[in-house]
Amino acid sequence: MAADEKLYGYMGKILRVNLSNGTISTEPTAKYAKEWVGAPGIAVKILYDELKPWVTPYDPANKLIFGAGPLVGTMAPGGNKMNVSTLGPMIGGWASSCSDSYVGGELKCCGYDGIVIEGKAHNPVYLWITDERVEIRDARHLWGKTTWETLEQIRKDSGDPTLHVASIGPAGENLARGACVVQDTSRAFGRCGTGAVMGSKNLKAIVARGGRQGVRIAQPERFMEAVRKARLIIKSAKSTENFHKYGTLMIFPRKQEVCGIPYKNFQECRIPDDMAAVMHPWKTLDKYRIAPVSFPGCGIGGCGRRLHITEGPYAGLKSECNQWEVLGTLQGRLAVWEPTFMIKINAVCNQLGLDVDAVGGAIGWAMECYQRGILKDSDTDGLKLNWGDAGVALELTRKIAYREGFGDLLAEGCARAAEILGRDSGYYALHIKGQDLYEPLRGANAWALGTTVATRGGGHTTGAPACETVPNLNVEKAKEIFGVDNADHAQSYDGKAKMVRVMETIHRTCNNLGVCMWNTVAWDVTMMGMPEMVEMYSALTGWETTQEDFDTLMMRQLNLEKAFNLRFTDFDRKDDMPPARDLQEPVPTGSLTGWKIDEKEWNRMLDEYYDLHGWDRKTSFPGRKALESLGLKSVADDLERIGKLG
């Protein structure tokens, strides 16, 4: 499309900032919009085209790209997700993360769809973006502050207590590989180490304050009718009430029932019943909640809760409640009984700017190594890494953020830490492609496959179906979405590759449009799906787009992510396998007692997955036919030149 074509849904400009020389410019969003749709799609296109093969994650030549999709800033349900993407330090390849965000909407109201940041500032700085100007401001007085302190200081400096800020904490400043970017005080762009890349650029924060510009809609009446229908679908879903009440922690009883909670670094897949009775998260929320928390457009009415802990070891703490993975990767994985520990360590991670899964992965690995005599007190700064010790877990979290003592090793993530330490500790480092794993894989094969083949490393938000273990699943609706009869048969290997292939499109559609997947079939098969999202996009932009069109667009993006990884890493089929523990150890207790992943069946499932994409079974590399069918001939040529064409 013409670069000067008038856009609807998009603001029309992408901001480019070079921190090394201070230059600020813009380019037209129209250059990318039709072929790459939204934030992560546009980001992977820019990164693939512009990063030289010699660039490393902390190199000033690396680019950090923030973006807000076309549905952000509209009435679309869940249209509040902002994305950040880069060449990441956790896996050395594709890094991408979404977060609930006010900053994304503010950025669009300033007239921008995204920000491409490159170079490295000579001193700490932050970006100040309004609809009138863009400034690179001095942040030396902010360096060393937590994200909470940074937000407070920027609001104080500006005299505006309503500003929203995306910032890094000490973890990002110190290049802890699991550092993340935090919006305000509690919503993180998790996984991948994007906060460390931001820190490597001496960029402390991004502030956007819009006001004069709004999102233009091509067909307003049609769009609002599509929004109305989508909201009615969400409202009628049976899961909505409990989700609104407890957020992602609503799944605790079911996860315990189906062996979906890591315990003692995945030695078990459920927590002991007596522990579960003590630290049941619903009790904590009911006891300490003081206010609901939501983000613009949420069709559920908000899933967050503001808590005030009034008793126990963390009395006085005021914070937003944690999400599910904190309970899994920190509370359960580290075997901590104290009910409010999940709130405390989540708040600490948010303040320090640390991804909770990277923290849990590293500390879980260390505690198991200590249990088995691989690590001694002399290795751990004298700390006794006993299971269930909340104080030690919090101290290690602090050490990770500041790369202090033993924390310097843990800040590398469990995969690199095990490689550095040696001593046969690698078996206890549970990761995918170098990214610390929090998801239990044993017992839900589509979920496991989607998590394991993820281009950004272990993570469930780019292709892992969540429906396999849902109680009383609407099987007919699941069949309509996935085209399989056994979506509720979690331990079956049949049809699971097909489910992942479908979910890869659904997840990327959500991430590109800027829609929270908890408002969609990615979470509950009876919620808003592809037809509703495609209709809203068509009415918003004025571009008639079908589900088939979106499937092609999202598969184009997936293949470019894959090619991006092949350029910067040595990933191949071996990296699409589960950790050794999942293949070798049967689940010891609970409803899955005696069950483990069958390696032969896994490989059969993986073959089917590759076939569905037109990728080579032996190597996992994309084939020329598959790439050219998606308009990626030049990418096929690139891969052929480096010997990685399937």
C-alpha positions in Angstrom: 0.0 0.0 0.0 1.1 3.6 -0.5 3.1 5.0 2.4 0.9 8.1 2.4 -2.5 6.2 2.4 -4.9 7.5 5.0 -5.3 4.8 7.7 -8.1 3.9 10.0 -7.4 2.1 13.3 -3.7 3.0 12.9 -2.4 6.4 13.8 -0.2 6.4 10.8 3.3 7.0 12.2 6.0 4.9 13.9 8.5 6.9 16.0 12.2 6.2 15.6 14.6 7.2 18.4 18.4 6.8 18.2 19.7 7.2 21.7 23.4 7.4 20.6 23.0 10.6 18.7 19.7 11.9 19.9 18.0 11.9 16.5 14.2 11.5 16.4 12.2 10.8 13.2 9.1 9.0 12.0 8.1 6.6 9.3 4.6 5.8 8.0 2.9 2.8 9.5 1.3 2.2 6.1 4.7 0.7 5.1 3.9 -2.3 7.3 0.2 -2.4 8.3 -1.5 -4.6 5.7 1.1 -7.3 5.6 2.2 -7.3 9.3 -1.0 -6.1 11.1 0.2 -5.0 14.5 2.9 -4.6 17.1 4.8 -7.9 17.2 4.2 -8.5 13.5 5.6 -5.1 12.5 8.4 -5.6 15.1 9.7 -8.9 13.7 9.6 -7.5 10.2 11.8 -4.5 11.2 14.1 -6.6 13.3 14.6 -9.2 10.6 15.2 -6.6 7.9 17.4 -4.2 9.9 19.5 -6.3 12.4 22.8 -7.5 11.0 23.7 -11.1 11.9 26.6 -10.0 14.1 24.3 -8.0 16.4 24.0 -9.3 20.0 21.2 -8.5 22.5 23.2 -5.8 24.4 24.8 -4.3 21.3 23.7 -0.6 20.8 22.8 -1.7 17.2 20.0 -3.9 18.6 16.5 -2.4 18.5 13.8 -2.4 21.1 10.4 -1.9 19.6 7.2 -1.0 21.6 3.9 -1.0 19.8 0.1 -0.7 20.3 -2.1 -2.7 17.9 -5.0 -1.3 15.9 -7.7 -2.2 18.4 -5.9 -0.5 21.3 -7.6 2.8 22.1 -11.0 1.7 20.8 -14.1 0.2 22.5 -13.0 -3.3 21.4 -13.3 -5.7 24.4 -9.8 -6.3 25.9 -8.2 -3.8 23.5 -5.5 -2.8 26.0 -2.4 -4.8 25.3 0.9 -3.2 24.4 3.8 -5.2 23.0 7.6 -5.0 23.2 9.9 -7.0 21.0 13.6 -7.3 20.4 16.6 -9.6 20.0 16.5 -11.0 23.5 19.2 -12.1 26.0 17.4 -15.1 27.4 17.4 -17.3 24.2 19.5 -15.1 22.0 16.7 -14.8 19.5 13.1 -13.7 19.1 11.9 -11.9 22.3 8.4 -10.6 22.5 6.0 -9.8 25.3 2.6 -8.1 25.9 1.3 -6.3 28.9 -2.0 -4.7 30.0 -1.3 -1.1 29.4 -2.5 2.5 29.7 0.8 3.5 28.0 -0.2 1.9 24.7 -3.4 3.9 24.5 -1.6 7.1 25.5 1.0 6.4 22.8 -1.7 6.1 20.1 -3.4 9.3 21.4 0.0 11.0 20.8 -0.3 9.9 17.1 2.1 6.9 17.1 1.5 3.2 16.5 5.0 2.2 17.8 8.5 3.3 18.9 11.7 1.8 17.4 14.6 2.5 19.8 18.2 1.9 18.9 21.6 3.0 20.0 22.7 3.7 23.6 22.5 6.9 25.6 25.7 8.2 27.1 23.9 8.7 30.4 20.6 7.4 31.8 17.6 8.9 30.0 13.9 8.5 29.6 11.5 9.2 26.7 8.9 11.8 27.1 6.2 11.6 24.4 3.2 13.9 23.9 1.2 14.8 20.9 3.2 18.0 20.7 6.8 16.8 21.0 9.1 13.9 21.8 12.0 14.5 24.2 15.0 12.5 25.5 15.2 13.6 29.1 17.9 13.1 31.7 17.2 10.2 34.0 20.3 10.2 36.1 18.2 11.0 39.2 16.1 8.0 38.4 18.9 5.5 37.9 19.0 3.0 40.8 15.4 3.5 41.7 12.8 0.8 41.7 9.9 0.9 39.2 7.6 2.1 42.0 10.0 4.9 43.0 10.5 5.8 39.3 6.8 6.2 38.7 6.4 8.4 41.8 9.4 10.6 40.9 8.3 11.1 37.3 4.8 12.1 38.4 6.3 14.4 41.0 8.7 16.0 38.5 5.9 16.6 36.0 3.3 17.7 38.5 0.9 15.2 37.0 -0.2 12.4 39.3 -2.1 10.6 36.6 0.9 9.9 34.3 1.5 6.3 33.2 5.0 5.0 32.9 6.8 1.9 31.5 10.1 1.5 33.3 12.8 -0.8 34.4 14.1 -1.4 37.9 17.6 -2.3 39.2 17.4 -5.7 37.4 17.3 -4.1 34.0 20.0 -1.6 34.9 22.3 -4.5 36.0 21.5 -6.6 32.9 19.9 -9.5 34.8 18.8 -11.6 31.8 15.3 -12.1 33.2 14.7 -8.4 33.7 11.4 -7.1 32.4 9.7 -3.8 31.7 7.0 -2.9 34.2 4.0 -0.6 33.5 3.3 1.6 36.5 3.7 -0.7 39.5 2.2 -4.1 38.7 1.8 -5.1 35.0 4.9 -6.5 33.4 6.1 -7.2 29.9 7.2 -10.6 31.2 9.6 -13.2 29.9 12.5 -12.8 27.4 14.6 -10.2 29.2 13.3 -7.1 27.4 14.1 -5.1 30.5 17.8 -6.0 30.2 17.9 -4.8 26.6 16.3 -1.5 27.8 18.9 -1.2 30.5 21.7 -1.9 28.1 20.6 1.3 26.2 20.6 3.4 29.4 16.9 3.9 28.9 15.1 4.0 32.3 11.5 4.7 31.3 9.0 5.7 28.6 6.2 8.2 29.3 3.4 8.8 26.9 0.7 11.5 27.4 -1.8 11.9 24.6 -4.9 14.0 24.4 -5.6 15.6 21.1 -5.8 12.5 18.8 -8.1 9.6 18.8 -8.4 6.4 16.8 -10.3 6.9 13.5 -12.8 4.2 12.6 -13.6 3.5 8.9 -17.2 2.2 9.6 -18.3 3.3 13.0 -21.7 1.8 13.1 -20.6 -1.6 11.9 -17.6 -1.5 14.3 -19.8 -0.7 17.3 -22.3 -3.4 16.4 -19.3 -5.9 16.2 -18.1 -4.6 19.6 -21.6 -5.1 21.1 -21.9 -8.7 19.8 -18.4 -9.5 21.1 -19.2 -8.1 24.5 -22.4 -10.1 24.8 -20.5 -13.3 24.0 -18.0 -12.6 26.7 -20.7 -11.7 29.2 -22.6 -14.9 28.6 -19.5 -17.2 29.2 -19.8 -19.2 32.4 -16.2 -18.5 33.4 -16.6 -14.7 33.5 -18.0 -14.4 37.0 -15.2 -16.3 38.7 -12.6 -14.8 36.5 -13.8 -11.3 37.5 -13.6 -12.3 41.1 -10.3 -14.1 41.3 -8.5 -13.4 38.0 -6.2 -16.1 36.8 -6.0 -17.5 40.3 -9.5 -18.9 39.7 -7.9 -21.9 38.1 -6.2 -23.1 41.3 -8.6 -25.9 42.3 -8.6 -27.4 38.8 -4.8 -27.1 38.4 -4.4 -29.0 41.7 -6.8 -31.7 40.5 -5.2 -32.3 37.1 -1.5 -32.0 38.3 -0.8 -28.6 36.8 1.2 -27.0 39.6 5.0 -27.4 39.9 6.2 -28.4 43.3 9.9 -28.5 44.4 11.1 -27.6 40.9 8.7 -30.0 39.1 9.7 -33.0 41.2 5.9 -33.2 41.6 3.1 -31.7 39.6 0.7 -30.8 42.5 1.3 -29.4 45.9 0.5 -31.4 49.1 -3.2 -31.3 50.0 -2.4 -29.9 53.5 -0.3 -27.1 52.0 -3.1 -26.4 49.5 -5.6 -26.0 52.3 -3.3 -23.5 54.1 -2.4 -21.3 51.1 -5.5 -21.5 48.9 -5.3 -18.2 47.0 -9.0 -17.5 47.0 -8.9 -17.2 50.8 -6.1 -14.6 50.5 -8.0 -12.6 48.0 -11.3 -12.7 49.9 -9.5 -11.6 53.1 -7.3 -8.8 51.9 -8.8 -7.2 48.8 -9.7 -3.6 49.0 -10.5 -2.6 45.3 -10.8 -4.0 41.8 -8.3 -3.3 39.1 -9.1 -3.2 35.4 -7.7 -1.8 32.2 -9.5 0.0 29.3 -12.1 -2.0 27.5 -11.9 -5.2 29.5 -14.9 -7.3 28.6 -14.7 -9.2 31.8 -14.9 -6.0 33.9 -11.3 -6.4 35.2 -9.5 -9.4 36.7 -7.1 -7.6 39.0 -7.4 -6.9 42.7 -5.7 -4.3 44.9 -4.8 -5.9 48.2 -3.8 -4.6 51.7 -2.0 -7.3 53.8 -3.0 -6.5 57.4 -1.3 -9.4 59.3 1.5 -11.9 59.1 5.1 -11.5 58.0 4.2 -8.9 55.3 1.7 -6.9 57.2 1.3 -3.4 55.8 2.0 -4.3 52.1 -0.3 -2.7 49.6 0.0 -4.2 46.2 -2.0 -5.6 43.2 -2.6 -9.3 43.4 -0.3 -11.6 41.5 -1.2 -13.6 38.4 -1.4 -17.4 38.3 2.2 -18.1 37.3 3.5 -16.5 40.5 1.6 -19.1 42.5 3.1 -21.9 40.3 6.6 -20.8 39.7 7.4 -19.3 43.1 4.8 -20.4 45.7 4.5 -24.0 44.6 7.8 -24.5 42.9 9.7 -23.3 46.0 7.3 -25.1 48.4 6.4 -22.0 50.5 3.4 -22.4 52.7 2.9 -18.8 53.8 -0.3 -17.7 52.0 0.8 -14.1 51.4 4.2 -15.0 50.1 2.9 -14.9 46.5 1.8 -11.3 47.0 5.1 -10.2 48.6 7.4 -11.8 46.1 5.3 -10.6 43.2 5.5 -7.0 44.6 9.3 -7.4 45.0 9.8 -8.7 41.5 7.7 -5.8 40.1 9.7 -3.2 42.1 13.0 -4.7 41.0 11.8 -5.2 37.4 12.2 -9.0 37.3 10.3 -11.6 35.4 8.7 -13.9 38.0 9.3 -17.0 35.9 13.0 -16.3 35.5 13.3 -15.9 39.2 11.4 -19.0 40.0 13.3 -21.0 37.4 16.7 -20.0 38.7 15.9 -20.3 42.4 14.1 -23.6 41.9 17.1 -25.0 40.1 19.4 -23.8 42.9 17.2 -25.2 45.7 17.1 -28.6 44.1 20.9 -28.6 43.5 21.3 -27.7 47.2 18.9 -30.5 48.1 21.0 -33.0 46.1 24.4 -31.8 47.4 25.5 -30.2 44.1 25.5 -26.7 45.7 27.1 -26.1 49.2 26.8 -23.2 51.6 30.2 -22.0 50.2 28.6 -21.6 46.8 25.5 -19.7 48.0 27.0 -16.9 50.1 26.3 -19.0 53.2 22.6 -19.2 52.5 20.9 -22.5 53.2 18.6 -23.1 50.2 16.0 -25.2 51.9 12.6 -25.7 50.3 9.9 -23.5 51.8 12.2 -20.8 53.1 10.5 -17.6 52.0 13.2 -15.4 53.5 15.9 -17.0 51.5 13.8 -16.8 48.3 13.3 -13.1 48.8 17.0 -12.5 49.5 18.0 -14.5 46.4 15.5 -12.4 44.4 17.2 -9.2 45.6 20.7 -10.7 44.8 19.6 -11.5 41.3 18.4 -8.0 40.6 21.7 -6.5 41.8 23.9 -9.4 40.5 25.3 -9.6 44.0 27.3 -12.7 45.0 25.5 -16.0 44.2 22.8 -13.8 42.6 25.1 -13.0 39.7 25.0 -16.7 38.7 21.2 -16.9 39.1 20.7 -13.7 37.1 21.9 -15.7 34.0 18.7 -17.9 34.2 18.7 -21.6 35.1 20.0 -22.8 31.7 23.1 -20.7 31.6 23.7 -21.0 35.4 23.7 -24.8 35.0 26.1 -24.6 32.1 28.5 -22.3 34.1 28.3 -24.4 37.3 28.5 -27.8 35.6 28.5 -30.6 38.2 25.8 -32.4 36.3 23.3 -29.7 37.4 21.8 -29.3 33.9 19.1 -32.0 34.5 17.5 -29.8 37.2 17.5 -26.7 34.9 13.9 -26.8 33.5 13.9 -24.6 30.4 13.0 -24.5 26.8 15.5 -22.9 24.4 17.3 -21.3 27.4 14.1 -19.7 28.8 13.1 -20.8 32.3 10.0 -22.9 32.2 7.1 -22.5 34.6 4.5 -24.6 32.8 4.1 -28.2 33.8 4.2 -30.2 30.6 3.3 -33.7 31.7 -0.4 -34.4 31.3 -1.6 -31.9 28.7 0.0 -32.6 25.4 -1.3 -29.8 23.2 -0.3 -27.3 26.0 3.1 -29.0 26.2 3.7 -28.9 22.5 2.6 -25.3 22.1 4.9 -24.3 24.9 7.8 -26.2 23.7 7.8 -25.2 20.0 7.3 -21.5 21.0 9.7 -19.3 19.0 10.4 -17.1 22.1 11.2 -20.2 24.2 9.0 -21.8 26.9 5.8 -19.9 27.1 2.1 -20.6 26.5 1.0 -17.3 24.8 1.9 -18.1 21.2 0.3 -21.4 20.5 -0.5 -23.5 23.7 -4.3 -24.4 23.9 -5.6 -24.0 27.4 -8.8 -26.0 27.0 -7.5 -29.6 27.5 -7.9 -29.6 31.2 -10.9 -27.3 31.5 -13.7 -28.9 33.5 -16.9 -29.6 31.5 -15.4 -28.4 28.3 -17.9 -27.5 25.5 -16.5 -30.2 23.2 -18.7 -29.2 20.2 -17.4 -25.6 20.4 -13.8 -26.8 20.8 -14.3 -29.0 17.7 -15.6 -26.1 15.8 -12.5 -24.1 16.7 -9.8 -26.7 16.4 -11.3 -29.3 14.1 -10.6 -32.2 16.5 -12.9 -34.5 18.5 -10.6 -35.0 21.5 -9.7 -31.5 22.7 -10.6 -32.6 26.2 -8.4 -35.7 26.1 -5.3 -34.1 27.6 -3.1 -37.2 27.6 -3.9 -38.1 23.9 -1.3 -37.3 21.3 -3.7 -37.4 18.4 -4.8 -34.1 16.8 -2.8 -32.0 19.3 -0.4 -30.7 16.6 -3.5 -29.4 14.7 -4.8 -27.7 17.9 -1.4 -25.9 18.3 -1.4 -24.8 14.7 -4.9 -23.2 15.1 -3.9 -21.6 18.4 -0.8 -20.1 16.9 -3.0 -18.0 14.7 -5.5 -17.1 17.5 -2.7 -16.0 19.9 -0.9 -14.0 17.3 -4.1 -12.3 16.3 -4.7 -11.3 19.9 -1.2 -10.0 20.3 -1.2 -8.1 17.0 -4.6 -6.4 17.5 -3.7 -5.6 21.1 -6.5 -7.7 22.6 -6.2 -9.4 26.0 -6.5 -13.1 25.3 -8.4 -13.7 28.5 -11.4 -12.1 26.6 -11.1 -14.7 23.9 -11.3 -18.4 23.0 -7.6 -18.6 23.9 -8.9 -18.9 27.4 -12.5 -20.1 27.2 -13.8 -21.7 23.9 -17.2 -20.0 24.5 -15.8 -16.5 24.5 -15.0 -14.1 21.6 -13.2 -15.8 18.7 -11.6 -15.2 15.4 -14.9 -14.3 13.6 -15.5 -11.5 16.1 -12.0 -10.2 16.0 -11.8 -10.3 12.2 -15.1 -8.4 11.9 -14.0 -5.7 14.3 -10.7 -5.3 12.4 -12.5 -5.1 9.0 -14.9 -2.5 10.3 -12.2 -0.5 12.0 -9.7 -0.4 9.1 -12.1 -0.5 6.2 -10.1 -3.4 4.8 -12.3 -6.4 4.2 -10.4 -9.2 5.8 -11.3 -12.9 6.3 -10.3 -15.5 8.8 -8.3 -17.2 6.0 -6.5 -13.9 5.4 -5.6 -13.6 9.1 -4.4 -17.2 9.2 -2.0 -16.4 6.3 -0.9 -13.2 8.0 -0.2 -14.9 11.3 1.7 -17.8 9.7 3.8 -15.3 7.7 4.7 -13.8 11.1 5.4 -17.2 12.7 7.7 -18.2 9.9 9.6 -14.9 10.1 10.0 -15.4 13.8 11.4 -18.9 13.1 13.8 -17.5 10.4 14.9 -14.7 12.8 15.9 -17.4 15.4 17.7 -19.4 12.7 19.8 -16.4 11.9 20.8 -15.7 15.5 20.8 -19.1 17.1 21.6 -22.8 16.5 18.0 -24.0 17.3 16.8 -27.1 15.5 14.6 -30.1 16.3 16.4 -30.9 19.5 15.1 -27.5 20.9 11.5 -28.5 20.4 11.8 -31.3 22.9 10.6 -31.2 26.5 13.1 -31.2 29.4 14.6 -34.6 30.3 12.6 -34.8 33.5 9.3 -34.7 31.6 10.5 -37.6 29.4 12.1 -39.7 32.1 10.2 -39.3 35.4 6.6 -40.4 35.8 4.3 -38.1 37.8 4.7 -39.4 41.4 1.4 -38.4 43.0 -2.2 -37.3 42.1 -4.5 -38.0 39.2 -1.6 -38.5 36.8 0.4 -40.9 39.0 2.7 -43.0 36.9 2.3 -40.8 33.7 5.1 -39.3 31.7 5.6 -38.0 28.2 6.2 -40.9 25.8 9.2 -39.8 23.7 8.2 -41.9 20.6 4.7 -40.4 20.7 6.0 -36.9 21.2 8.2 -37.2 18.1 5.3 -38.5 16.1 3.3 -35.4 17.3 6.2 -33.2 16.4 6.5 -34.7 12.9 2.8 -33.9 12.4 3.4 -30.3 13.6 6.2 -29.8 11.2 4.2 -31.2 8.3 1.3 -28.8 9.0 3.8 -25.9 8.6 5.8 -27.3 5.7 8.9 -27.5 7.8 11.6 -30.2 7.6 11.1 -33.1 10.0 14.7 -33.7 10.6 15.9 -30.2 11.3 12.6 -28.2 11.9 13.8 -25.7 9.3 11.1 -24.1 7.1 11.0 -25.3 3.5 11.1 -23.0 0.4 7.6 -24.0 -0.7 6.1 -23.0 2.7 8.0 -19.7 2.8 7.2 -18.7 -0.8 3.5 -19.5 -0.4 3.6 -16.8 2.4 5.4 -14.3 0.3 8.7 -14.9 1.9 10.9 -15.8 -1.0 13.7 -13.5 0.1 13.6 -15.2 3.5 14.0 -18.6 1.8 17.0 -17.3 -0.1 18.5 -16.0 3.2 18.1 -19.3 4.9 19.5 -21.2 1.9 22.6 -19.0 2.1 23.2 -19.9 5.7 22.4 -23.6 5.2 19.2 -23.6 7.1 16.5 -24.0 4.5 14.4 -27.1 5.1 
